[in-house]
Amino acid sequence: MNPTLKIPHHVAIIMDGNGRWAERRGLPRVEGHRVGVDVVENVIRWCVEFHIEFLTLYTFSTENWKRPKQEVEFLFNLLKESINSRIETLKKDGIKLIFMGRLVDLPHDIFETCKKAEMETRLNEKLKVVVALNYGGRAEIVDAVNRMLKEKIEDLDELKFRKYLYISDLPDPDLIIRTGGEKRLSNFLLWQSAYSELYFSEKMWPEFDREEFVKAIEDFSRRERRFGDVKPPGDGVEDG
């Protein structure tokens, strides 16, 4: 590992391009999702290698229900199969799984699989992997507001608001990576991404490799993060 690299504390990834990758090869879209699971395994390993503490994966959005029913069912079955077949390895490797989103609206067997995985990995600390499932940034904000209204919260500020997000103690992502060539957040971590650095990769998710991951970290290392402050005296340039 390059010792001069600035390593992000929290990396979040929009894993885009599975279906397009498969279609370009004359394969069913679901084959892209199947290959994408292996890439997730690789990314978890790279995050451990680089001593990254949090990895958040945009796995299934609140908008993904609009996809064909067969594809949605395949995605859920693939998720369940992937968790059940890898849970012992995750436990051995010190990986904690945390699920985030409108989980109660998931099929019952998927909900139970998620809760079991959280319970079995709860003591692990090497890497916390947050799986955003049936997740939407706007939905998270609406859900937070509704919870506050029920509790009749007054004198609201940002600190109080954060406590009502799905995972209140999840640090904001330092780096958000999106694969697949698109350049937008697609309703992902809208509150938490206010000062995240963004890296857009032209590679489809099944093509995402260690070289591209390192390029994203290197790009992050070159950024000067000022969070609205100004540069040190002498350069005279403010953060727009």
C-alpha positions as CSV (number, residue, x, y, z in Angstrom):
1,M,0.0,0.0,0.0
2,N,1.2,3.5,-0.8
3,P,2.0,5.1,2.6
4,T,1.2,8.6,1.2
5,L,-2.4,7.7,0.5
6,K,-5.2,9.4,2.5
7,I,-7.5,6.6,3.4
8,P,-11.2,7.4,3.7
9,H,-12.9,6.4,7.0
10,H,-16.1,5.5,5.2
11,V,-16.5,4.5,1.5
12,A,-20.0,4.2,0.0
13,I,-20.7,2.6,-3.4
14,I,-23.5,2.9,-5.9
15,M,-23.0,-0.5,-7.7
16,D,-24.4,0.4,-11.1
17,G,-24.2,-1.4,-14.5
18,N,-24.9,-5.1,-13.7
19,G,-27.8,-5.3,-16.2
20,R,-26.1,-3.4,-18.9
21,W,-22.9,-5.4,-18.5
22,A,-24.9,-8.6,-19.1
23,E,-27.0,-7.3,-22.0
24,R,-23.9,-6.2,-23.9
25,R,-22.7,-9.8,-23.7
26,G,-26.0,-11.3,-24.8
27,L,-26.8,-12.6,-21.3
28,P,-29.9,-12.2,-19.2
29,R,-29.7,-9.2,-16.9
30,V,-29.7,-11.3,-13.8
31,E,-26.3,-12.8,-14.8
32,G,-24.8,-9.3,-14.2
33,H,-26.2,-9.4,-10.7
34,R,-24.7,-12.8,-10.1
35,V,-21.2,-11.7,-11.2
36,G,-21.7,-8.5,-9.1
37,V,-21.8,-10.5,-5.9
38,D,-18.2,-11.7,-6.5
39,V,-17.2,-8.1,-6.9
40,V,-18.8,-7.2,-3.6
41,E,-16.6,-9.9,-2.0
42,N,-13.5,-8.4,-3.6
43,V,-14.4,-4.9,-2.4
44,I,-14.8,-6.1,1.2
45,R,-11.4,-7.7,1.0
46,W,-9.8,-4.4,-0.4
47,C,-11.4,-2.3,2.3
48,V,-9.9,-4.6,4.9
49,E,-6.6,-4.3,3.2
50,F,-6.7,-0.5,3.2
51,H,-8.0,-0.4,6.8
52,I,-11.2,1.3,5.8
53,E,-13.7,1.2,8.7
54,F,-17.1,1.5,7.0
55,L,-18.4,0.3,3.6
56,T,-21.9,1.1,2.5
57,L,-23.3,-0.6,-0.5
58,Y,-26.4,0.6,-2.3
59,T,-28.0,-2.8,-2.9
60,F,-31.7,-2.2,-3.6
61,S,-33.4,1.1,-3.7
62,T,-37.0,2.1,-3.0
63,E,-37.3,2.7,-6.7
64,N,-36.0,-0.7,-7.7
65,W,-39.5,-2.2,-7.1
66,K,-40.4,-0.8,-10.5
67,R,-38.2,-3.4,-12.2
68,P,-39.7,-6.6,-13.7
69,K,-41.1,-8.9,-10.9
70,Q,-38.8,-11.7,-12.0
71,E,-35.7,-9.6,-11.6
72,V,-36.8,-8.3,-8.2
73,E,-37.4,-11.9,-7.0
74,F,-34.0,-13.0,-8.4
75,L,-32.3,-10.1,-6.6
76,F,-33.8,-11.0,-3.2
77,N,-33.1,-14.8,-3.7
78,L,-29.5,-13.9,-4.7
79,L,-29.1,-11.8,-1.6
80,K,-30.4,-14.5,0.7
81,E,-28.3,-17.1,-0.9
82,S,-25.2,-14.9,-0.8
83,I,-25.6,-14.1,2.9
84,N,-26.3,-17.7,4.0
85,S,-23.4,-19.1,2.0
86,R,-20.9,-16.5,3.2
87,I,-21.9,-15.8,6.8
88,E,-19.4,-18.1,8.4
89,T,-16.6,-16.6,6.3
90,L,-17.7,-13.1,7.2
91,K,-17.7,-14.0,10.9
92,K,-14.2,-15.5,10.6
93,D,-12.9,-12.5,8.8
94,G,-14.3,-10.0,11.3
95,I,-16.9,-8.4,9.1
96,K,-20.0,-6.9,10.7
97,L,-23.2,-6.7,8.6
98,I,-25.7,-3.8,9.2
99,F,-28.8,-3.4,7.1
100,M,-30.3,0.0,6.5
101,G,-33.6,1.0,4.8
102,R,-37.3,0.3,5.1
103,L,-36.6,-3.3,6.1
104,V,-40.1,-4.1,7.4
105,D,-41.4,-3.8,3.9
106,L,-39.1,-6.6,2.6
107,P,-40.4,-10.1,2.1
108,H,-40.5,-11.9,5.5
109,D,-37.7,-14.4,4.7
110,I,-35.4,-11.6,3.5
111,F,-36.1,-9.6,6.6
112,E,-35.4,-12.6,8.8
113,T,-32.2,-13.3,6.9
114,C,-31.0,-9.8,7.4
115,K,-31.7,-9.8,11.2
116,K,-30.0,-13.1,11.6
117,A,-26.9,-11.9,9.8
118,E,-26.8,-8.8,11.9
119,M,-27.0,-10.8,15.1
120,E,-24.4,-13.3,14.1
121,T,-21.8,-10.7,13.1
122,R,-22.6,-8.1,15.8
123,L,-19.3,-8.5,17.6
124,N,-17.1,-8.1,14.6
125,E,-15.2,-4.8,14.2
126,K,-12.6,-5.2,11.4
127,L,-15.0,-3.7,8.8
128,K,-18.6,-2.6,9.2
129,V,-20.5,-3.3,6.0
130,V,-23.8,-1.4,5.7
131,V,-26.2,-2.9,3.2
132,A,-28.7,-0.2,2.0
133,L,-31.7,-2.4,1.2
134,N,-35.1,-1.0,0.2
135,Y,-33.3,2.3,0.8
136,G,-34.0,5.8,-0.5
137,G,-32.5,9.0,0.7
138,R,-35.8,10.9,0.5
139,A,-37.6,8.0,2.3
140,E,-35.0,8.2,5.1
141,I,-35.6,11.9,5.6
142,V,-39.4,11.5,5.5
143,D,-39.2,8.6,7.9
144,A,-37.0,10.7,10.2
145,V,-39.5,13.6,10.1
146,N,-42.5,11.4,10.8
147,R,-40.7,9.9,13.9
148,M,-39.9,13.4,15.2
149,L,-43.5,14.5,14.7
150,K,-44.8,11.5,16.7
151,E,-42.4,12.4,19.5
152,K,-43.3,16.1,19.2
153,I,-39.6,17.2,18.9
154,E,-39.1,20.9,19.2
155,D,-36.2,23.3,18.5
156,L,-34.9,21.0,15.8
157,D,-31.3,21.3,14.7
158,E,-29.0,19.1,12.6
159,L,-27.7,17.2,15.5
160,K,-31.2,16.3,16.7
161,F,-32.2,15.4,13.2
162,R,-29.3,13.0,12.7
163,K,-30.5,10.9,15.7
164,Y,-33.6,10.0,13.7
165,L,-31.9,8.7,10.6
166,Y,-31.8,5.0,10.0
167,I,-28.3,4.6,11.6
168,S,-27.8,7.7,13.7
169,D,-24.1,6.9,14.5
170,L,-23.1,6.0,10.9
171,P,-20.3,8.6,10.0
172,D,-20.9,10.5,6.7
173,P,-19.2,8.9,3.8
174,D,-15.9,10.4,2.9
175,L,-15.9,9.0,-0.6
176,I,-18.9,7.9,-2.7
177,I,-18.0,5.7,-5.7
178,R,-20.5,5.2,-8.6
179,T,-19.8,2.7,-11.3
180,G,-21.5,2.3,-14.7
181,G,-20.7,5.7,-16.2
182,E,-23.7,7.7,-14.7
183,K,-23.0,10.8,-12.8
184,R,-25.7,11.2,-10.2
185,L,-26.5,10.1,-6.6
186,S,-29.8,8.5,-7.5
187,N,-31.4,9.1,-4.1
188,F,-28.5,7.7,-2.1
189,L,-27.5,9.1,1.3
190,L,-28.8,12.5,0.5
191,W,-28.4,13.9,4.0
192,Q,-25.1,12.2,4.7
193,S,-23.4,13.1,1.4
194,A,-23.4,16.8,1.9
195,Y,-19.5,16.9,1.9
196,S,-18.7,13.6,0.4
197,E,-16.1,13.4,-2.3
198,L,-17.5,11.8,-5.5
199,Y,-15.8,9.4,-7.9
200,F,-17.5,8.3,-11.1
201,S,-16.2,5.2,-12.8
202,E,-16.9,4.3,-16.4
203,K,-16.6,0.6,-15.5
204,M,-19.7,-1.5,-15.0
205,W,-20.0,-3.0,-11.6
206,P,-19.0,-6.5,-12.7
207,E,-15.9,-5.0,-14.3
208,F,-14.9,-3.1,-11.2
209,D,-11.4,-4.3,-10.1
210,R,-8.7,-3.5,-7.6
211,E,-7.0,-1.1,-10.0
212,E,-10.1,1.0,-10.4
213,F,-10.7,0.9,-6.6
214,V,-7.1,2.1,-6.0
215,K,-7.6,4.9,-8.6
216,A,-10.7,6.0,-6.6
217,I,-8.6,6.1,-3.4
218,E,-5.8,7.9,-5.1
219,D,-8.2,10.5,-6.5
220,F,-9.6,11.0,-3.0
221,S,-6.1,11.5,-1.7
222,R,-5.6,14.4,-4.0
223,R,-8.8,16.2,-2.8
224,E,-8.5,19.0,-0.3
225,R,-11.5,18.7,2.0
226,R,-12.4,22.0,3.7
227,F,-16.1,21.5,4.6
228,G,-16.9,25.1,3.6
229,D,-13.9,26.6,5.2
230,V,-11.1,28.5,3.3
231,K,-7.7,27.3,2.1
232,P,-4.7,28.1,4.3
233,P,-3.5,31.7,4.2
234,G,-1.6,32.4,1.1
235,D,-3.6,30.8,-1.6
236,G,-6.6,33.2,-1.5
237,V,-9.1,30.6,-2.9
238,E,-12.3,29.8,-1.0
239,D,-14.3,26.6,-1.2
240,G,-17.2,27.4,-3.5
